[in-house]
Amino acid sequence: MKSNQDDTAWIETFTGRKFHILNPVAAEVHIEDIAHALSLITRFTGHTRVFYSVADHSLRVSRACDPMFALDALLHDGSEAFTSDLHSPLK
């Protein structure tokens, strides 16, 4: 496992682990952290009439696509668990 020399730019995840935002290490990414964060982050910057999470969106996309790509579809917004999202039209 790669060690992270820069210990200044990190966030504490739901599970209490460090995630180094400027120098990410794969071993610091845990599915529990992604699932928890995306379940609380809303789509469309929260501008919906009912709560619609990124996790719900990801599940819907995963179920709608070819099963061969279901995992890719499920995790297509996974980075938002750590970095948030830049919304259109600024993307």
N, C-alpha and C positions, 0 to 999 in steps of 0.2 A: 504494500500500500504506500502510495506517494505521501510524504509528509508535506505540510503546508508551512512554508517559512514565514509568510506574511500573516501575522496573527492580529492585524488591526481592522481589517474590513470583513466582518462576519456578522451573520444574524443567528440568533438562537431559534431553532425550529420547534415545532410542536412537541417533538419527542425529547427536547432538551439538548439536542446536539448542535454543534457549530456547523454552519455552512459558509464557506469563504466565497463571498459574492464576486470578488475580483480575480480570484484564482481558484475556481471550483475544482474539486476532486471527486471523482465518481463515487468513491466510498462514503462520501458525505451525503449522498442522495438516497433517501429512504422513501419507499412507497407510502408509508403511514403519514409522513410529512406532506407529501404531495396531495394525497387524498383529503387530509384534514384541511389544508389551506384552500384547495380548490372548492371544497364544500362550503366555504365561507365567503369566497370572492364572487361577486356578482358579474353577470354578463352586462354588456351595454352600459358600463360605468354605473350600474344600479338604476338606470332609467327604464324600469319596467313596472308594470302595474302589480305584478306579483314577484316574489323572490325567485330568481332564476340563476342558479349557481353555475360556475364554470364546470364543476364536476357533473352536474346534471346534463349540461350541453355535451360534455365529453362522452358520457354514457350513451346519449342519443346518437351521436355520430358513430360511435363504435358499433352500435347495434344496426345502424343503417347501411354500413359498408360491407364489402366482401369480407367474410370471416378471416381470410388470409391476412387482412390488414387491420383486424379489430384492435390489436394491441397498439399499433401505430396510431390509430384513430383515437383510442382511449387516452393516449399520452400526448396528443398533438398540441395541447396547451399546457403541458406539464411544467414548462419553465416559468409560467406565471405564478407558480407556487413560491418561487424565490425572487423573481424580478418584476412581478406585476406585468401590466400590459400597456402599451402605448396605443391609444384608441384611434380609429379612423376619424378624420381623414389625415391625421398626422403620420400614420404608419408609413 
